[in-house]
């Protein structure tokens, strides 16, 4: 029996969405991918330039974040937000290792 790993992506902005979709394409059913964001509204930011001039409708540049993800990717809304994680939350040995020079 093959172990199925879970990847959690925090943030469904451009980077999080691209990362989750690429992982799904590369690994398929071998990964469980969960994307978490604070809301389900993705604003197409380049479109904001046209709103003040009446060339774009504000509702027309907003899409569902969930709709931007592959169907096999789970999308969850965050129940709370964290502005800055406490430094004690990082306990891996890699985080404590001293930097090396090349």
N, C-alpha and C positions, 0 to 999 in steps of 0.2 A: 504494500500500500504506500503510495507516494504522499508525502506530507505537503499540504497546501499551505503556503505562506500568505500572510496578510500584510498588505502595504497600506498605510494610512497617510493620505496627503492632506495637509492642513492648508486650506485656501484653494478656492476654485477660480482664481484669477487666470490670466493667460498661462502663466508658468505651471500652476497646479493642474489645469485642464490638459495642457499639452503633455505633461509628464504622465498623468493617469492614462490618457488615451494611448500614448506610445507604449507604456508598460503592458496595457491590455493587448495591444497588437503584437508585441513581442512574445508574451508569455501565456496569453489566453487563459484557459481554465486552470493553469498551474498556480495562478495567483488570485487571491481575493483582494480586490482594490476598493478602498473606502475613501471617499473625498468628503471633507468636512468644511463647511463655510458658515458664516454668520447669517447669510440670507441667500435667497434663490434668484437674485436679480443681478444679471451681468449687464453693465452699461458699456456699450461700444464707445470708448472714449474719443476716438477720432471723429465720431459723429457729433460730439458736443460742439465742435467748431461751427456747424451749420445751423444749430438750433436758434441762436440769437437773430439770425438773418431770415428765419422762416423757411429755410431750405430743408429742414429735417424736423419731424415731429418727435418730441421727447419720448413718447411711448414707443416710437418706431425703432429707437436705438437701444431698447432694453429687451433682453431675452432671458429665458430661464437658464440658470447655470446647469441644472440637471439635464436640460436638452442638449447641452454642448458635450456631454459625456456619452461614451459607448454604453449601450443598454446593459452590459454585464457589470458595469461599475456602480457601486452603491453610493448614493449621495445622502448625506445627513446634515441637518441643520445643527449648528452649535447651540448648546443651551446657555453658554456663558462665554465671555471673552477673557483672554489673558493678555494684558498689555506688555508684561515682561516676566518671563519665568524666573523663579528664584535660582540663583547660581547653584544651590545645593541639589537642584533637580538633575544636574549633569554629574553622573557618577561613573562614567566609563573610564577605563584606564587610558584610552586614547585622548580623552579630553584633558587628563591631568599630565600627559606626557609633555616633556619639554620640546620646543620646536627644534628642528634640525636645519642646518644650513647646507646649501649646495655648493 
